[in-house]
Amino acid sequence: MNILQNLDPVRVIGILLGVIIGTTIHEFMHAYTAVALGDESPRRMGRITLNPAAHFDPIGFFMFLLLALGIGFFAWGRPVMVNPSALRYGRRGYALVAMAGPVSNLVVGALFALPFRLNLAAQFPPVVMELFGWIMFANFLLFVFNLIPIPPLDGFSVLSGAVSNYWSLLLEPLRRYGFALLLALLFLPTFLNIDLLGRMINPIFAVLESVFAGGQV
């Protein structure tokens, strides 16, 4: 009860809006890029849409809600199923599909950072600027987190497509242990007091905020 009493409603709404907008566009861009590269399966599955309902499952959305409330640790959108063998450029094409999602979050975050970069705070009510800041935060976080090169995150597929065939084959067995590795990364602060995830994300996030928002958030 004390946790809920101390919540900032603007923060909760801003983060929730950020992940709804960001995840919807993220998954849409995976689907759109896959279709553009020759795989029609995302279209058949109804994923070429900006309707958020197509890109969330109930449990994943509930976990996003917990994150917005500050009591969750991991959440997800509904993955876009892609047939790599149907894509042009082979695993390079698959890497492009994987990259499209995080890049879309970078673009969304940059758009919501524009009022800060252009010093337009006086043109908006303070609560709106605060919402913009949280939406920007959520999308920059989605961008950085999803590019961590651990399966099932997009960064692993990007890495696999960028390296040689030899290294791609060596990396492939990691897919079997990816979720366990990801959970270990998330829970290291709890068990070993080592915030490895924060050390990975925070410096990149600070650079993004400085570049796109001018450090005005």
DOLOBA-704061 format. One record per residue: residue number from 0; y, x, z of N, C-alpha, C in turn. Coordinates in steps of 0.02 Angstrom, whole numbers, plus 50000, padded with zeros to 5 digits. Each point is the difference from the previous one (the first is absolute). Layout:
N
<NUM; <Y; X; Z>; <Y; X; Z>; <Y; X; Z>>
...
end
This chain:
217
<0; <49940; 50042; 50000>; <50060; 49958; 50000>; <50063; 50043; 50000>>
<1; <50000; 50056; 50040>; <50058; 50044; 50003>; <50015; 50031; 49932>>
<2; <49947; 50016; 49962>; <50010; 50029; 49934>; <50037; 49952; 49955>>
<3; <49979; 49936; 50001>; <50032; 49950; 49958>; <50071; 49986; 50022>>
<4; <50013; 50003; 50065>; <50067; 49987; 50025>; <50049; 50054; 49979>>
<5; <49976; 50061; 49991>; <50043; 50057; 49983>; <50006; 50011; 49925>>
<6; <49971; 49956; 49960>; <50002; 50010; 49928>; <50069; 49986; 49972>>
<7; <50019; 50040; 49950>; <50061; 49988; 49962>; <49982; 49956; 49941>>
<8; <50022; 49937; 49998>; <49980; 49955; 49946>; <50022; 50024; 49931>>
<9; <50057; 50033; 49996>; <50022; 50026; 49935>; <49953; 50054; 49975>>
<10; <49977; 50042; 50046>; <49952; 50052; 49981>; <49935; 49969; 49976>>
<11; <49974; 49951; 50036>; <49937; 49968; 49981>; <50007; 49967; 49932>>
<12; <50053; 49961; 49990>; <50010; 49966; 49936>; <50010; 50051; 49944>>
<13; <50039; 50052; 50013>; <50014; 50050; 49948>; <49937; 50037; 49979>>
<14; <49959; 50021; 50048>; <49939; 50036; 49982>; <49951; 49953; 49965>>
<15; <49996; 49937; 50023>; <49955; 49953; 49968>; <50022; 49986; 49928>>
<16; <50065; 49990; 49990>; <50025; 49991; 49932>; <49987; 50062; 49958>>
<17; <50009; 50058; 50031>; <49989; 50063; 49963>; <49928; 50007; 49977>>
<18; <49952; 49984; 50043>; <49931; 50009; 49980>; <49977; 49945; 49952>>
<19; <50028; 49940; 50007>; <49983; 49947; 49952>; <50026; 50018; 49931>>
<20; <50064; 50018; 49996>; <50029; 50020; 49936>; <49965; 50063; 49973>>
<21; <49994; 50050; 50044>; <49972; 50064; 49978>; <49927; 49996; 49979>>
<22; <49959; 49965; 50039>; <49929; 49995; 49983>; <49989; 49958; 49938>>
<23; <50039; 49946; 49993>; <49994; 49959; 49940>; <50015; 50040; 49937>>
<24; <50055; 50037; 50000>; <50019; 50039; 49941>; <49952; 50059; 49991>>
<25; <49978; 50030; 50055>; <49952; 50055; 49998>; <49936; 49979; 49963>>
<26; <49971; 49945; 50021>; <49937; 49978; 49969>; <50011; 49975; 49929>>
<27; <50057; 49966; 49989>; <50016; 49978; 49932>; <50004; 50060; 49953>>
<28; <50031; 50055; 50022>; <50008; 50058; 49957>; <49933; 50034; 49987>>
<29; <49954; 50001; 50049>; <49932; 50024; 49987>; <49970; 49959; 49943>>
<30; <50004; 49934; 50006>; <49969; 49955; 49951>; <50034; 50008; 49932>>
<31; <50065; 50000; 49999>; <50037; 50004; 49936>; <49985; 50066; 49964>>
<32; <49998; 50054; 50038>; <49986; 50066; 49969>; <49929; 50003; 49973>>
<33; <49953; 49972; 50038>; <49930; 49999; 49976>; <49994; 49962; 49935>>
<34; <50032; 49942; 49996>; <49997; 49960; 49939>; <50034; 50037; 49943>>
<35; <50057; 50032; 50014>; <50035; 50038; 49948>; <49958; 50058; 49974>>
<36; <49954; 50025; 50041>; <49957; 50056; 49980>; <49932; 49976; 49974>>
<37; <49991; 49935; 49992>; <49941; 49975; 49965>; <49949; 49961; 50041>>
<38; <50009; 49995; 50066>; <49952; 49963; 50041>; <50026; 49930; 50013>>
<39; <49967; 49950; 49972>; <50023; 49931; 50007>; <49975; 49966; 50063>>
<40; <49959; 50034; 50040>; <49971; 49966; 50059>; <50053; 49977; 50050>>
<41; <50055; 50037; 50013>; <50051; 49972; 50046>; <50031; 49936; 49975>>
<42; <50008; 49994; 49933>; <50028; 49938; 49973>; <49951; 49942; 50012>>
<43; <49936; 50013; 49989>; <49950; 49947; 50009>; <49996; 49977; 50073>>
<44; <50016; 50047; 50045>; <49997; 49983; 50071>; <50066; 49972; 50027>>
<45; <50047; 49988; 49955>; <50063; 49969; 50020>; <50047; 50045; 50038>>
<46; <49997; 50065; 49988>; <50041; 50047; 50038>; <50065; 50019; 49964>>
<47; <50010; 49977; 49938>; <50063; 50013; 49966>; <50049; 49945; 50019>>
<48; <50022; 50003; 50062>; <50044; 49949; 50028>; <50040; 50030; 50058>>
<49; <50059; 49972; 50011>; <50040; 50020; 50058>; <49996; 49948; 50056>>
<50; <49949; 49958; 49996>; <49986; 49953; 50055>; <49965; 50037; 50056>>
<51; <50032; 50007; 50059>; <49969; 50039; 50054>; <49930; 49976; 50019>>
<52; <49986; 49935; 49992>; <49935; 49974; 50020>; <49943; 50033; 49962>>
<53; <50013; 50024; 49940>; <49948; 50032; 49960>; <49984; 50071; 50024>>
<54; <50043; 50029; 50042>; <49994; 50070; 50017>; <49986; 50013; 50074>>
<55; <49988; 49946; 50038>; <49984; 50007; 50071>; <49936; 49963; 50015>>
<56; <49960; 50027; 50046>; <49946; 49960; 50029>; <50021; 49983; 50072>>
<57; <49972; 49948; 50029>; <50024; 49977; 50066>; <49998; 50054; 50054>>
<58; <49947; 50039; 50003>; <49994; 50051; 50053>; <50052; 50056; 49989>>
<59; <50006; 50023; 49937>; <50049; 50052; 49985>; <50070; 49978; 50016>>
<60; <50017; 49938; 49984>; <50068; 49975; 50015>; <50010; 49995; 50075>>
<61; <49949; 49977; 50036>; <50005; 49996; 50073>; <50012; 50069; 50030>>
<62; <49968; 50051; 49973>; <50010; 50068; 50024>; <50071; 50024; 49985>>
<63; <50028; 49979; 49943>; <50070; 50016; 49985>; <50046; 49967; 50052>>
<64; <49984; 49938; 50018>; <50039; 49966; 50051>; <49998; 50037; 50066>>
<65; <49942; 50025; 50019>; <49994; 50039; 50061>; <50041; 50064; 49996>>
<66; <50000; 50032; 49941>; <50042; 50059; 49991>; <50073; 49984; 50010>>
<67; <50022; 49944; 49971>; <50070; 49980; 50006>; <50018; 49987; 50074>>
<68; <49951; 49975; 50037>; <50011; 49986; 50072>; <49994; 50063; 50042>>
<69; <49981; 50056; 49968>; <49995; 50063; 50036>; <49937; 50009; 50040>>
<70; <49948; 49960; 49985>; <49937; 50005; 50038>; <49940; 50011; 49954>>
<71; <50012; 50015; 49937>; <49946; 50015; 49953>; <49998; 50073; 49983>>
<72; <49949; 50021; 49964>; <49994; 50070; 49982>; <49982; 50011; 49927>>
<73; <49977; 49948; 49965>; <49979; 50008; 49931>; <49998; 49931; 49967>>
<74; <50020; 49996; 49936>; <50000; 49937; 49964>; <49989; 50014; 49926>>
<75; <49987; 49949; 49961>; <49984; 50011; 49930>; <50015; 49937; 49959>>
<76; <50014; 50011; 49936>; <50003; 49946; 49951>; <49931; 49992; 49968>>
<77; <49993; 49949; 49959>; <49936; 49990; 49965>; <49997; 50050; 49942>>
<78; <49950; 50045; 50001>; <49997; 50052; 49948>; <49990; 49969; 49931>>
<79; <50030; 50032; 49951>; <49991; 49981; 49930>; <49937; 50035; 49974>>
<80; <49951; 49962; 49978>; <49939; 50028; 49973>; <50012; 50025; 49928>>
<81; <49987; 50064; 49989>; <50012; 50031; 49935>; <49935; 50031; 49976>>
<82; <49987; 49994; 49935>; <49942; 50031; 49969>; <50022; 50066; 49968>>
<83; <49988; 50057; 50032>; <50025; 50063; 49973>; <49975; 50015; 49930>>
<84; <49939; 49978; 49983>; <49973; 50015; 49933>; <50036; 49962; 49945>>
<85; <50039; 49948; 50019>; <50037; 49961; 49949>; <50070; 50027; 49988>>
<86; <50020; 50048; 50041>; <50068; 50026; 49996>; <50006; 50056; 49948>>
<87; <50056; 50002; 49967>; <50015; 50058; 49957>; <50013; 50061; 50045>>
<88; <49985; 50058; 49973>; <50012; 50064; 50034>; <49954; 50014; 50058>>
<89; <49946; 49960; 50008>; <49950; 50015; 50051>; <50028; 50000; 50070>>
<90; <49982; 50052; 50038>; <50023; 50002; 50070>; <50074; 50014; 50004>>
<91; <50030; 50028; 49947>; <50073; 50007; 49999>; <50032; 49931; 49998>>
<92; <49971; 49955; 49962>; <50024; 49931; 49998>; <49993; 49966; 50067>>
<93; <49943; 50012; 50033>; <49989; 49971; 50066>; <50052; 50027; 50050>>
<94; <50017; 50064; 49993>; <50052; 50029; 50044>; <50068; 49966; 49987>>
<95; <50014; 49984; 49937>; <50063; 49965; 49985>; <50001; 49931; 50032>>
<96; <49943; 49966; 49997>; <49995; 49934; 50033>; <50012; 50007; 50075>>
<97; <49969; 50050; 50030>; <50009; 50011; 50072>; <50072; 50017; 50017>>
<98; <50032; 50041; 49959>; <50068; 50022; 50014>; <50051; 49944; 49993>>
<99; <49985; 49951; 49957>; <50048; 49946; 49987>; <50018; 49961; 50063>>
<100; <49952; 49991; 50045>; <50014; 49961; 50061>; <50050; 50034; 50045>>
<101; <49986; 50062; 50023>; <50048; 50034; 50043>; <50069; 50010; 49968>>
<102; <50001; 50016; 49935>; <50065; 50009; 49967>; <50041; 49936; 50002>>
<103; <49967; 49943; 49994>; <50036; 49937; 50004>; <50032; 49991; 50069>>
<104; <49966; 50024; 50053>; <50029; 49996; 50067>; <50060; 50046; 50007>>
<105; <49997; 50058; 49968>; <50057; 50046; 50000>; <50060; 49966; 49967>>
<106; <49988; 49966; 49945>; <50055; 49967; 49964>; <50029; 49943; 50042>>
<107; <49957; 49959; 50031>; <50024; 49946; 50041>; <50040; 50027; 50060>>
<108; <49973; 50052; 50032>; <50037; 50030; 50055>; <50068; 50027; 49979>>
<109; <50002; 50032; 49941>; <50063; 50027; 49975>; <50050; 49945; 49985>>
<110; <49977; 49943; 49975>; <50045; 49943; 49986>; <50031; 49973; 50064>>
<111; <49960; 49993; 50052>; <50027; 49975; 50063>; <50040; 50053; 50038>>
<112; <49994; 50062; 49979>; <50041; 50053; 50029>; <50069; 50005; 49968>>
<113; <50008; 49970; 49941>; <50064; 50006; 49964>; <50061; 49978; 50040>>
<114; <49998; 49944; 50037>; <50059; 49981; 50039>; <50021; 50054; 50050>>
<115; <49951; 50038; 50026>; <50017; 50054; 50047>; <50029; 50059; 49962>>
<116; <49968; 50018; 49944>; <50023; 50056; 49960>; <50070; 49989; 49972>>
<117; <50016; 49936; 49981>; <50064; 49984; 49971>; <50052; 49977; 50051>>
<118; <49982; 50007; 50065>; <50046; 49983; 50055>; <50026; 49928; 49993>>
<119; <49953; 49953; 49990>; <50018; 49930; 49991>; <49990; 49959; 50063>>
<120; <49995; 50034; 50058>; <49986; 49963; 50062>; <50051; 49946; 50014>>
<121; <50062; 50012; 49981>; <50053; 49950; 50014>; <49992; 49938; 49957>>
<122; <49961; 50004; 49947>; <49991; 49943; 49955>; <49946; 49952; 50023>>
<123; <49961; 50020; 50050>; <49944; 49959; 50024>; <50006; 49991; 50076>>
<124; <49976; 49943; 50026>; <49995; 49993; 50073>; <49954; 50054; 50029>>
<125; <50013; 50022; 50061>; <49959; 50053; 50030>; <49925; 49983; 50001>>
<126; <49983; 49936; 50011>; <49929; 49982; 50003>; <49967; 50010; 49932>>
<127; <50037; 49988; 49946>; <49973; 50010; 49933>; <49989; 50074; 49986>>
<128; <50047; 50042; 50021>; <49992; 50072; 49991>; <49940; 50025; 50040>>
<129; <49990; 49972; 50059>; <49942; 50019; 50040>; <49936; 49980; 49966>>
<130; <49998; 49940; 49971>; <49941; 49978; 49962>; <49988; 50047; 49941>>
<131; <50052; 50018; 49964>; <49993; 50047; 49944>; <49969; 50065; 50024>>
<132; <50023; 50024; 50058>; <49974; 50063; 50026>; <49926; 49997; 50016>>
<133; <49978; 49944; 50029>; <49929; 49993; 50017>; <49957; 49990; 49938>>
<134; <50026; 49964; 49949>; <49962; 49992; 49938>; <49994; 50068; 49965>>
<135; <50054; 50039; 50000>; <49997; 50068; 49973>; <49948; 50042; 50038>>
<136; <50004; 49997; 50066>; <49953; 50037; 50042>; <49927; 49984; 49983>>
<137; <49985; 49934; 49996>; <49931; 49979; 49986>; <49976; 50026; 49933>>
<138; <50043; 50000; 49950>; <49978; 50021; 49933>; <49995; 50076; 49995>>
<139; <50044; 50036; 50031>; <49993; 50073; 50000>; <49936; 50020; 50038>>
<140; <49985; 49963; 50054>; <49939; 50013; 50037>; <49938; 49986; 49957>>
<141; <50001; 49944; 49963>; <49944; 49985; 49955>; <49993; 50054; 49947>>
<142; <50055; 50025; 49974>; <49999; 50053; 49950>; <49966; 50063; 50027>>
<143; <50024; 50023; 50057>; <49975; 50063; 50027>; <49928; 49993; 50024>>
<144; <49986; 49946; 50037>; <49933; 49991; 50028>; <49947; 49995; 49946>>
<145; <50015; 49961; 49947>; <49950; 49990; 49948>; <49987; 50062; 49959>>
<146; <50044; 50049; 50002>; <49989; 50061; 49962>; <49964; 50054; 50040>>
<147; <49980; 49984; 50062>; <49957; 50048; 50037>; <49934; 50005; 49962>>
<148; <49977; 50061; 49984>; <49941; 50007; 49957>; <49934; 49992; 50037>>
<149; <49992; 49942; 50031>; <49937; 49982; 50034>; <49977; 49933; 49972>>
<150; <49938; 49994; 49977>; <49976; 49935; 49977>; <49997; 49952; 50060>>
<151; <50016; 49936; 49990>; <50011; 49965; 49937>; <50073; 49997; 49978>>
<152; <50043; 50042; 50026>; <50071; 49998; 49983>; <50011; 50025; 49929>>
<153; <50056; 49978; 49971>; <50015; 50017; 49930>; <50006; 50075; 49989>>
<154; <50023; 50035; 50051>; <50010; 50072; 49992>; <49937; 50037; 49981>>
<155; <49942; 49975; 50022>; <49938; 50034; 49983>; <49984; 49992; 49926>>
<156; <50012; 49940; 49972>; <49988; 49989; 49929>; <50050; 50040; 49957>>
<157; <50062; 50006; 50024>; <50050; 50040; 49965>; <49978; 50073; 49999>>
<158; <49977; 50025; 50058>; <49977; 50069; 50005>; <49940; 50012; 49955>>
<159; <49952; 49954; 50001>; <49940; 50008; 49959>; <50016; 50001; 49925>>
<160; <50052; 49963; 49980>; <50019; 50000; 49930>; <50041; 50060; 49980>>
<161; <50030; 50034; 50049>; <50044; 50056; 49985>; <49963; 50067; 49997>>
<162; <49943; 50005; 50034>; <49964; 50064; 50002>; <49950; 50005; 49943>>
<163; <49969; 50057; 49994>; <49951; 50012; 49947>; <49936; 49959; 50013>>
<164; <49958; 49996; 49949>; <49936; 49965; 50007>; <49959; 50029; 50056>>
<165; <50001; 50065; 50006>; <49961; 50034; 50053>; <50021; 49976; 50069>>
<166; <50065; 50001; 50013>; <50025; 49979; 50065>; <49993; 49925; 50011>>
<167; <50005; 49962; 49947>; <49991; 49928; 50006>; <49929; 49983; 50023>>
<168; <49951; 50036; 49973>; <49930; 49989; 50020>; <49990; 50021; 50073>>
<169; <50033; 50053; 50021>; <49994; 50022; 50070>; <50031; 49951; 50048>>
<170; <50054; 49967; 49978>; <50035; 49953; 50044>; <49965; 49933; 50005>>
<171; <49961; 49982; 49949>; <49971; 49933; 49996>; <49960; 49979; 50061>>
<172; <49959; 50045; 50030>; <49961; 49978; 50059>; <50042; 49978; 50059>>
<173; <50065; 50020; 50001>; <50043; 49979; 50056>; <50009; 49925; 50003>>
<174; <49989; 49966; 49943>; <50010; 49927; 50000>; <49954; 49966; 50051>>
<175; <49942; 50030; 50012>; <49953; 49970; 50048>; <50026; 50003; 50071>>
<176; <50042; 50050; 50014>; <50024; 50011; 50069>; <50075; 49984; 50007>>
<177; <50029; 49974; 49947>; <50073; 49991; 49999>; <50026; 49957; 50056>>
<178; <49968; 49942; 50011>; <50026; 49954; 50050>; <49995; 50030; 50070>>
<179; <49946; 50037; 50013>; <49992; 50033; 50065>; <50053; 50053; 50009>>
<180; <50015; 50038; 49947>; <50053; 50051; 50003>; <50068; 49968; 50013>>
<181; <50011; 49943; 49968>; <50064; 49966; 50009>; <50007; 49974; 50071>>
<182; <49947; 49971; 50027>; <50003; 49977; 50070>; <50010; 50058; 50048>>
<183; <49968; 50056; 49986>; <50010; 50059; 50042>; <50073; 50022; 49999>>
<184; <50030; 49999; 49942>; <50070; 50019; 49993>; <50045; 49953; 50040>>
<185; <49984; 49935; 49998>; <50040; 49950; 50035>; <49993; 50005; 50076>>
<186; <49940; 50020; 50024>; <49988; 49999; 50071>; <50004; 50069; 50034>>
<187; <50016; 50052; 49961>; <50008; 50066; 50031>; <50051; 50001; 50057>>
<188; <50058; 49966; 49992>; <50048; 50000; 50056>; <49971; 49971; 50064>>
<189; <49956; 49950; 49993>; <49973; 49967; 50059>; <49950; 50044; 50038>>
<190; <49957; 50034; 49962>; <49946; 50037; 50033>; <50015; 50075; 50010>>
<191; <50040; 50029; 49956>; <50013; 50072; 50005>; <50073; 50017; 50011>>
<192; <50042; 49948; 50004>; <50072; 50010; 50008>; <50029; 50043; 49944>>
<193; <49974; 49991; 49939>; <50025; 50036; 49942>; <50022; 49949; 49948>>
<194; <50064; 49994; 49990>; <50026; 49951; 49952>; <50003; 50032; 49931>>
<195; <49941; 50012; 49972>; <49997; 50032; 49934>; <50030; 49955; 49947>>
<196; <49989; 49935; 50005>; <50027; 49954; 49950>; <50077; 50001; 50001>>
<197; <50028; 49999; 50060>; <50072; 50003; 50006>; <50028; 50065; 49973>>
<198; <49965; 50055; 50011>; <50024; 50065; 49974>; <49997; 50002; 49924>>
<199; <49954; 49962; 49971>; <49995; 49996; 49927>; <50054; 49955; 49970>>
<200; <50011; 49943; 50033>; <50043; 49948; 49972>; <50074; 50011; 50015>>
<201; <50015; 50017; 50063>; <50070; 50000; 50022>; <50046; 50046; 49960>>
<202; <49980; 50062; 49985>; <50046; 50043; 49961>; <50014; 49972; 49930>>
<203; <49948; 49972; 49968>; <50010; 49972; 49933>; <50044; 49938; 50004>>
<204; <49988; 49959; 50051>; <50040; 49940; 50010>; <50074; 50019; 50011>>
<205; <50011; 50051; 50039>; <50069; 50022; 50014>; <50035; 50022; 49936>>
<206; <49964; 50034; 49956>; <50029; 50021; 49936>; <50016; 49939; 49957>>
<207; <49955; 49952; 49997>; <50012; 49939; 49960>; <50061; 49963; 50026>>
<208; <50005; 49993; 50065>; <50057; 49964; 50029>; <50065; 50037; 49984>>
<209; <49998; 50066; 50005>; <50060; 50040; 49986>; <50021; 49995; 49926>>
<210; <49951; 50004; 49956>; <50015; 49999; 49928>; <50024; 49931; 49977>>
<211; <49964; 49948; 50021>; <50014; 49933; 49973>; <50049; 49959; 50041>>
<212; <50004; 50014; 50065>; <50046; 49961; 50042>; <50058; 50043; 50027>>
<213; <49999; 50064; 49983>; <50054; 50043; 50022>; <50003; 50009; 50075>>
<214; <49943; 49988; 50034>; <49998; 50007; 50072>; <50043; 49949; 50037>>
<215; <50014; 49943; 49967>; <50045; 49950; 50030>; <49964; 49945; 50038>>
<216; <49933; 50000; 50000>; <49963; 49946; 50032>; <50000; 50010; 50076>>
end
